[in-house]
């Protein structure tokens, strides 16, 4: 008899964004003439940079000729891309990362979900609340949690991110083994300071813990005093893995390309306390379960680091940050408090006593505007909504006017 993985039964509902899509589809069916403006899911809306398109086309043309055709590529990614990443994203910015420590993938979501496969089921885990649901759900599926009660799973240490602590996770006063950090945070848009990140690195070193650091939105950090990489902190290479993505940076959400940094110095431990190379473990996992990102896509990603690609990519990010500024201004004029939107594409809005799903339904029904209910990101998200800046300027302006009319 084939048996199911019972841990899947502990997942309390379908995936957050599936729930949102279902509600929006139902509303659209009942109101076919209403134009829906989506400021919910973090999907980009503007075209890929021209430099990336040109490189993409050139890569496809190479696949059309026997002399330049490429079959299976290296699981870690082609050297031409990994070398550019290591140089431009890290060494030029003072972080000593080399190409062999870069693993190119088809998405940061996949990597953050899959990385937990390397660890024992009985480790202790700390996850911010609110935060991106994939960190939690993947560990539930793996059997590292108990039952779900009162909005939380037993067996997880929740790092509450609330107004009193600036919506930033606080370092626990007890040891944990695996720590998820997201900066800029999805959904709150807050960024961990250099001092705060140094504290986490010190904590991980003292407790032989590991930090999984999601920096998918680092391109939106414009405040130069804030760290974009955990490897800007001394000692981080021993205790941290970093995830990055071309999805929001260069609009690759439908093209799929990201990368994970696993330094050679990074270690995990066996039952006897002996250290094991985490780099080698992840390399083994990827070699077994992943066949690499297509050659044309990697050529398109490489173009991000060209002079033209850099200018065009920065312009994309600036466009969305301007949208975020418009949303911040509109919500402030309506009397709402919020964080995010200055170094992030997300604005985390306090609903002034409203339930987050009720707030979501009100904006959908009254304004035809889709946001994301904060409750979907954790118990501390109740009473908040996340508004995304990923849409056209025209739609953002129209949405904010509709929201003003409703509120």
C-alpha positions as CSV (number, residue, x, y, z in Angstrom):
1,X,0.0,0.0,0.0
2,X,1.4,3.4,-1.0
3,X,1.2,5.8,1.9
4,X,1.1,9.6,1.9
5,X,3.5,11.8,3.7
6,X,1.3,12.6,6.6
7,X,3.1,15.9,7.3
8,X,1.4,17.4,4.3
9,X,-1.9,17.0,6.2
10,X,-0.6,19.5,8.8
11,X,-0.5,22.3,6.3
12,X,-3.5,24.4,7.5
13,X,-4.7,25.6,4.1
14,X,-3.7,25.9,0.5
15,X,-0.8,28.2,-0.4
16,X,-1.5,31.8,0.4
17,X,-1.3,33.1,-3.1
18,X,-3.5,30.3,-4.3
19,X,-6.2,31.5,-1.8
20,X,-5.9,35.0,-3.1
21,X,-6.1,33.9,-6.7
22,X,-9.3,31.9,-5.9
23,X,-11.0,34.9,-4.2
24,X,-10.0,37.2,-7.1
25,X,-11.3,34.8,-9.7
26,X,-14.6,34.5,-7.9
27,X,-14.9,38.2,-7.7
28,X,-14.0,38.7,-11.3
29,X,-16.6,36.1,-12.4
30,X,-19.3,37.9,-10.4
31,X,-18.2,41.3,-11.6
32,X,-17.0,40.8,-15.2
33,X,-17.0,44.5,-16.1
34,X,-14.7,45.5,-13.2
35,X,-11.1,46.1,-14.0
36,X,-8.9,44.4,-11.4
37,X,-5.6,46.1,-10.4
38,X,-3.2,43.7,-8.8
39,X,-0.9,45.0,-6.1
40,X,-0.8,41.7,-4.3
41,X,1.6,39.0,-5.5
42,X,5.1,40.2,-6.1
43,X,5.2,39.7,-9.8
44,X,6.9,42.2,-12.0
45,X,5.0,43.8,-14.9
46,X,7.6,45.6,-17.0
47,X,9.6,44.0,-19.9
48,X,13.0,42.5,-19.5
49,X,15.9,44.9,-20.0
50,X,16.8,45.3,-23.7
51,X,20.4,44.1,-23.0
52,X,18.9,40.8,-21.5
53,X,16.6,40.3,-24.5
54,X,19.5,40.8,-27.0
55,X,21.6,38.3,-25.1
56,X,18.7,35.9,-24.8
57,X,18.2,36.0,-28.6
58,X,21.9,35.5,-29.2
59,X,21.8,32.5,-26.9
60,X,18.9,31.0,-28.7
61,X,20.6,31.5,-32.1
62,X,23.6,29.7,-30.8
63,X,21.3,26.7,-30.0
64,X,20.2,26.7,-33.6
65,X,23.7,25.8,-35.0
66,X,25.5,22.5,-34.5
67,X,28.8,24.4,-34.0
68,X,27.5,26.4,-31.0
69,X,24.7,24.1,-29.7
70,X,24.8,23.4,-26.0
71,X,23.4,20.2,-24.4
72,X,23.5,19.6,-20.6
73,X,25.2,22.4,-18.8
74,X,27.0,22.3,-15.5
75,X,24.6,21.9,-12.6
76,X,26.2,24.9,-10.8
77,X,25.8,27.1,-13.8
78,X,28.1,28.2,-16.6
79,X,31.4,29.8,-15.5
80,X,30.7,32.9,-17.5
81,X,27.7,33.8,-15.2
82,X,29.1,32.6,-11.9
83,X,32.3,34.6,-12.4
84,X,30.4,37.8,-13.2
85,X,28.2,37.2,-10.1
86,X,31.1,36.7,-7.8
87,X,33.0,39.7,-9.1
88,X,30.2,42.2,-9.5
89,X,27.8,41.3,-6.6
90,X,30.5,40.5,-4.0
91,X,34.2,41.1,-4.6
92,X,33.8,44.6,-6.0
93,X,31.7,45.3,-2.9
94,X,34.2,44.0,-0.4
95,X,32.8,40.5,0.1
96,X,35.3,37.7,-0.6
97,X,33.2,35.2,-2.6
98,X,34.5,33.3,-5.6
99,X,32.7,31.7,-8.6
100,X,33.0,28.1,-7.2
101,X,30.8,29.2,-4.2
102,X,28.0,30.3,-6.6
103,X,25.2,27.9,-7.5
104,X,22.9,29.1,-10.3
105,X,19.3,28.0,-10.1
106,X,15.8,28.5,-11.5
107,X,14.5,30.5,-8.5
108,X,15.3,31.6,-4.9
109,X,11.9,30.2,-3.9
110,X,13.1,26.7,-5.0
111,X,16.4,27.0,-3.3
112,X,15.1,28.3,0.1
113,X,12.5,25.5,0.1
114,X,15.0,22.8,-0.9
115,X,17.9,23.7,1.3
116,X,16.3,22.3,4.4
117,X,16.7,18.8,2.9
118,X,20.3,18.9,4.0
119,X,19.5,18.9,7.7
120,X,18.3,16.5,10.4
121,X,14.6,16.4,11.2
122,X,15.2,17.1,14.9
123,X,17.0,20.5,14.5
124,X,15.5,23.6,16.2
125,X,14.4,26.3,13.8
126,X,13.8,30.1,14.1
127,X,11.6,31.8,11.5
128,X,10.5,35.5,11.5
129,X,6.8,36.3,11.9
130,X,5.6,37.7,9.5
131,X,7.7,36.3,6.7
132,X,7.5,34.6,3.3
133,X,5.5,31.3,3.8
134,X,7.8,29.0,1.9
135,X,10.4,28.8,4.8
136,X,7.8,27.5,7.2
137,X,5.8,25.3,4.8
138,X,8.8,23.4,3.5
139,X,9.8,22.5,7.1
140,X,6.2,21.4,7.9
141,X,6.3,19.1,4.8
142,X,9.6,17.7,6.0
143,X,8.2,16.8,9.4
144,X,10.0,19.3,11.6
145,X,6.9,20.7,13.3
146,X,4.1,19.6,15.5
147,X,0.5,20.4,15.2
148,X,-0.9,23.8,14.2
149,X,-2.7,25.6,17.0
150,X,-3.7,29.2,17.5
151,X,-2.0,30.3,14.3
152,X,1.3,28.6,14.9
153,X,3.1,25.3,14.6
154,X,4.5,23.6,17.6
155,X,8.3,23.1,17.3
156,X,9.1,26.4,15.6
157,X,10.6,29.4,17.3
158,X,8.8,32.4,15.9
159,X,10.8,35.7,15.9
160,X,8.0,38.2,16.2
161,X,8.4,41.3,14.1
162,X,6.1,44.0,15.4
163,X,5.9,47.7,15.8
164,X,7.7,47.7,19.1
165,X,10.8,46.3,17.6
166,X,10.7,48.0,14.3
167,X,9.3,44.9,12.5
168,X,12.8,43.3,12.8
169,X,13.5,39.9,14.2
170,X,15.2,39.9,17.6
171,X,18.0,37.5,18.6
172,X,16.7,34.8,20.9
173,X,18.3,34.3,24.4
174,X,18.5,30.5,23.8
175,X,20.2,28.4,21.2
176,X,18.6,27.4,17.9
177,X,20.2,25.5,15.0
178,X,18.7,27.0,11.8
179,X,17.7,30.6,11.4
180,X,15.8,32.1,8.4
181,X,16.4,35.8,7.8
182,X,14.9,37.9,5.0
183,X,16.2,41.3,4.3
184,X,14.6,43.4,2.8
185,X,11.9,41.5,4.5
186,X,9.0,40.1,2.5
187,X,6.3,41.2,3.5
188,X,7.2,44.1,5.8
189,X,9.9,45.8,3.6
190,X,12.1,46.4,6.6
191,X,15.9,45.9,6.3
192,X,18.2,44.5,9.0
193,X,20.9,47.1,9.9
194,X,24.6,46.3,9.7
195,X,24.8,46.2,13.5
196,X,21.8,43.9,13.7
197,X,23.2,41.5,11.1
198,X,26.5,41.4,12.9
199,X,24.7,40.4,16.0
200,X,23.1,37.5,14.2
201,X,26.4,36.3,12.8
202,X,28.0,36.4,16.3
203,X,25.0,34.5,17.6
204,X,25.3,31.8,14.9
205,X,29.1,31.4,15.5
206,X,28.6,31.1,19.3
207,X,25.9,28.4,18.9
208,X,27.2,26.6,15.8
209,X,24.0,27.6,14.1
210,X,23.4,28.3,10.4
211,X,21.7,31.4,8.9
212,X,19.7,31.1,5.6
213,X,19.8,34.7,4.4
214,X,17.2,35.6,1.7
215,X,18.4,38.7,-0.1
216,X,16.1,38.4,-3.1
217,X,15.2,42.2,-2.9
218,X,18.7,43.6,-2.2
219,X,18.7,45.7,-5.4
220,X,16.0,47.8,-3.8
221,X,18.2,48.9,-0.9
222,X,19.2,52.5,-1.8
223,X,20.4,53.5,1.8
224,X,24.1,52.9,1.6
225,X,24.4,52.4,5.4
226,X,22.3,49.2,5.1
227,X,24.0,45.9,4.1
228,X,22.9,44.2,0.9
229,X,24.8,41.0,1.7
230,X,25.4,39.1,4.9
231,X,28.9,38.6,3.7
232,X,29.6,42.2,4.4
233,X,29.8,41.0,8.0
234,X,33.1,39.5,9.2
235,X,32.8,35.8,9.9
236,X,29.5,35.3,8.0
237,X,31.1,32.9,5.5
238,X,31.4,30.4,8.3
239,X,27.7,30.5,9.3
240,X,25.6,31.8,6.5
241,X,24.1,30.8,3.1
242,X,22.7,33.6,0.9
243,X,20.0,33.4,-1.7
244,X,19.6,36.0,-4.5
245,X,17.4,36.3,-7.6
246,X,17.2,38.0,-10.9
247,X,13.4,37.9,-10.7
248,X,12.8,41.3,-9.1
249,X,16.2,42.8,-10.0
250,X,15.8,42.4,-13.7
251,X,12.3,41.1,-14.2
252,X,13.1,37.4,-14.6
253,X,9.9,36.1,-12.8
254,X,8.8,34.4,-16.0
255,X,12.4,33.7,-17.2
256,X,13.6,31.9,-14.0
257,X,17.1,32.5,-12.9
258,X,18.6,33.0,-9.4
259,X,21.6,31.8,-7.4
260,X,22.7,30.6,-4.0
261,X,26.0,31.3,-2.3
262,X,27.4,28.5,-0.2
263,X,30.9,29.4,1.0
264,X,33.6,26.7,1.4
265,X,34.1,27.7,5.0
266,X,30.4,27.0,5.9
267,X,30.0,23.9,8.0
268,X,27.4,21.7,9.5
269,X,27.9,18.9,12.0
270,X,27.2,15.2,12.4
271,X,26.1,13.4,15.6
272,X,29.6,13.3,17.0
273,X,30.1,17.0,16.4
274,X,32.5,16.6,13.6
275,X,32.2,19.3,10.9
276,X,31.1,18.6,7.3
277,X,31.3,20.9,4.3
278,X,27.9,22.4,3.6
279,X,29.2,23.5,0.2
280,X,29.9,19.9,-0.8
281,X,26.5,18.7,0.5
282,X,24.6,21.3,-1.6
283,X,26.8,20.5,-4.6
284,X,25.9,16.8,-4.2
285,X,22.2,17.6,-3.8
286,X,22.1,19.8,-6.9
287,X,24.1,17.3,-8.9
288,X,21.5,14.6,-8.1
289,X,18.3,16.6,-8.2
290,X,18.9,19.6,-10.5
291,X,19.9,19.7,-14.2
292,X,20.8,23.4,-14.4
293,X,19.3,26.6,-16.0
294,X,19.1,26.8,-19.8
295,X,22.0,28.3,-21.6
296,X,20.0,31.2,-23.2
297,X,18.6,32.2,-19.8
298,X,22.0,32.3,-18.3
299,X,23.3,34.4,-21.1
300,X,20.4,36.8,-20.5
301,X,21.3,36.9,-16.8
302,X,24.9,37.6,-17.6
303,X,23.8,40.7,-19.5
304,X,22.6,42.2,-16.3
305,X,26.3,42.9,-15.5
306,X,27.0,44.7,-18.8
307,X,27.2,48.5,-18.8
308,X,23.8,48.7,-20.7
309,X,22.2,46.0,-18.5
310,X,23.3,47.7,-15.3
311,X,21.7,51.0,-16.4
312,X,18.5,49.3,-17.6
313,X,18.2,47.2,-14.5
314,X,18.7,50.1,-12.2
315,X,16.0,52.0,-14.1
316,X,13.6,49.1,-13.6
317,X,14.2,49.1,-9.8
318,X,13.8,52.9,-9.7
319,X,10.5,52.7,-11.5
320,X,9.1,50.3,-8.9
321,X,10.5,52.3,-6.1
322,X,8.7,55.4,-7.5
323,X,5.5,53.4,-7.4
324,X,6.2,52.5,-3.8
325,X,6.7,56.2,-3.0
326,X,3.3,56.9,-4.6
327,X,1.7,54.2,-2.4
328,X,3.4,55.5,0.7
329,X,2.2,59.0,0.0
330,X,-1.4,57.9,-0.6
331,X,-1.6,55.8,2.5
332,X,0.0,58.5,4.7
333,X,-2.6,61.0,3.4
334,X,-5.3,58.6,4.4
335,X,-4.0,58.4,7.9
336,X,-2.5,54.9,7.8
337,X,0.8,53.9,9.4
338,X,3.1,51.7,7.5
339,X,6.7,50.6,7.0
340,X,8.6,49.5,3.9
341,X,8.6,51.0,0.4
342,X,11.7,53.0,0.8
343,X,14.3,50.2,0.4
344,X,11.8,47.6,-0.7
345,X,9.0,47.2,-3.2
346,X,6.5,46.3,-0.4
347,X,4.5,48.6,1.9
348,X,3.3,47.0,5.1
349,X,0.1,48.8,6.1
350,X,-1.5,48.8,9.6
351,X,-5.3,48.3,9.0
352,X,-6.2,50.4,12.0
353,X,-8.0,47.6,13.7
354,X,-9.3,45.8,10.7
355,X,-8.8,42.1,10.2
356,X,-6.4,41.6,7.3
357,X,-8.7,39.3,5.2
358,X,-11.6,41.7,5.8
359,X,-9.4,44.6,4.7
360,X,-8.4,42.5,1.6
361,X,-12.1,41.8,0.8
362,X,-13.0,45.5,1.3
363,X,-10.4,46.7,-1.2
364,X,-11.2,44.0,-3.7
365,X,-15.0,44.6,-3.5
366,X,-15.0,48.3,-3.2
367,X,-12.0,49.3,-5.4
368,X,-11.1,46.3,-7.5
369,X,-7.7,46.4,-6.0
370,X,-5.8,43.3,-4.9
371,X,-3.4,43.4,-2.0
372,X,-2.1,40.6,0.2
373,X,-3.6,40.0,3.7
374,X,-0.9,40.0,6.3
375,X,-2.4,37.0,8.2
376,X,-1.1,34.9,5.4
377,X,2.5,35.7,6.4
378,X,2.1,34.7,10.1
379,X,0.2,35.5,13.2
380,X,1.9,38.8,13.6
381,X,0.6,39.8,10.3
382,X,-3.0,39.9,11.5
383,X,-4.4,43.3,11.1
384,X,-2.0,44.3,8.3
385,X,-1.9,44.2,4.5
386,X,1.0,44.2,2.1
387,X,0.8,46.4,-1.0
388,X,3.1,45.7,-3.8
389,X,4.7,48.3,-6.1
390,X,4.9,45.9,-9.0
391,X,2.6,47.3,-11.6
392,X,2.5,50.1,-14.1
393,X,2.6,53.8,-12.9
394,X,-0.9,54.3,-14.4
395,X,-2.3,51.4,-12.5
396,X,-0.7,52.3,-9.2
397,X,-2.1,55.9,-9.5
398,X,-5.5,54.6,-10.5
399,X,-5.5,52.0,-7.6
400,X,-4.5,54.6,-5.0
401,X,-7.4,56.9,-6.1
402,X,-9.8,54.0,-5.9
403,X,-8.5,53.1,-2.4
404,X,-8.9,56.7,-1.3
405,X,-12.5,56.7,-2.6
406,X,-13.3,53.6,-0.6
407,X,-11.5,54.5,2.6
